[in-house]
């Protein structure tokens, strides 16, 4: 199982946990497994259905999946996936 770490803003969708475990051999499978247990996450991570929200950053072992294979990025049993919503600032 992979470890999925969640930013504070996403934790309410998983009962307040900082991290959860998920099964799958790639990011797409990991997310599908998460959505089975925590359906509210889907709207925040993949509201369009088959693509990641442009407002969420996803890292596998500290590497941005946009520079890897996106949803097809391989995930091993000891890997860590980080879900981090993009933050905007300014005045």
Buried (B, 14 or more C-beta within 10 A) or exposed (E): BBBBBBBEEBBEBBEEBEEBBBBBEBBBBBBBBBBEEBEEBBEBBBEEEEEBBEEBBBBBBEEEBEEBEBBEBEBEEEBBBBBBBEEEEEE
